[in-house]
Amino acid sequence: MVTIAPNPINPRKTLIPPLRFAIVETNVYRGSYPRPLNFAFLESLRLKTILSLTPAPLIEPVAEWCKQQGIKMIHHTPDKSGKKSIPLSHQDVKFAIEACGSIILDSKNSPVYIHCLNGSEATGLVMACLRKLQFWAASCIFSELQRFSELHNSFEAFLEGFVEEIEIPEQTVGWLWQKMKDADGVIGRHRVGIRYKDKDLEGKRVKRLAAEEESRTIGIKVNGVGGGGEGDSG
């Protein structure tokens, strides 16, 4: 749990995190709409990017603070709204993860802060889909999601239906797929569509997928599935 703490740089300033603030991964943070009382805390994160999943861009006091801090502001209005329904689309999640030079996955954009209005449903579903990209089990994903949001029945179907193709940048953050890549440094089959921006890595991934498919086909034939069975007679 995030607690209010003294400011080590300026003891007279108290560090107050935004509502529902949390660390997602190294240099990736989430929370609610930033307010002036959060500025000192956010400055301590040395942010490079703020992604706002909100109806309108950041209000002037916050936008001016971002300019002073040299923080890149990216705004995206989700397609859908409604507190008790899905507040964004799969395309919105795809934008949040990979647009503008891969906001979350490209190390050049880190540290990054992602927020919606209340730091709950919209931000939570983006993080849930990110966890799916990370190969998290569904039970773990929903366990994290319910820390920040009331769970709705539609959330499970939304996560299951997220299969958008995500482009993996050349300078990928170090926490993605740690110890899960093969000797060529790639990931093969995935529940989410992926494509490496690096042509060499993408070529290796395509070859791996072909090898996996060939192995699967051989396995099916060996087990007598899909071909002529023992019951066939001339």
Secondary structure, DSSP 8 states (H G I E B T S, - for coil): ----EE-SS-TTSEE---TT-EEEETTEEEES---GGGHHHHHTTT-SEEEE-SSS---HHHHHHHHHHT-EEEE---S---TTS--S-HHHHHHHHHHHHHTTTBGGG-SEEEE-SSSSHHHHHHHHHHHHHTT--HHHHHHHHTTTS---HHHHHHHHH----EEE-SSB-TTTTTTTS-TTS---S-SS-EEESSHHHHHHHHHHHHHHHHHHHHHHHHTT-SS--TT---
